[in-house]
Amino acid sequence: MAADNASELVVFHRFLGDQIAIGSVELSPEESVEAFRAYQRDLERLRHDLEPAIGRFERGEPAIPLDIEDVKRRGRERLAREGIV
């Protein structure tokens, strides 16, 4: 358990350093922890979403062609759902 906490602390430290590097220093310590937890949830969701593709890659199956227009469409839809655009 202590090793897990230590590695999470290292990742959190890196996250904070990245936030400072991009100029995102207006967050309080509590808000920084909340932002880090949101980052962890997003990262876990991404890993879950990529599992099928990684499995195909590891089995040597051919890649599925990237449909960039579909990616852009889904991105716009997600931004709209989140009220960003």
Protein Blocks (a to p, Z undefined) as FASTA:
>chain_A
ZZmmmmmmmmmmmmmmmmmmnopakbcfklmmmmmmmmmmmmmmmmmmmmmmmmmmmnop
acddddfklmmmmmmmmmmmnomZZ
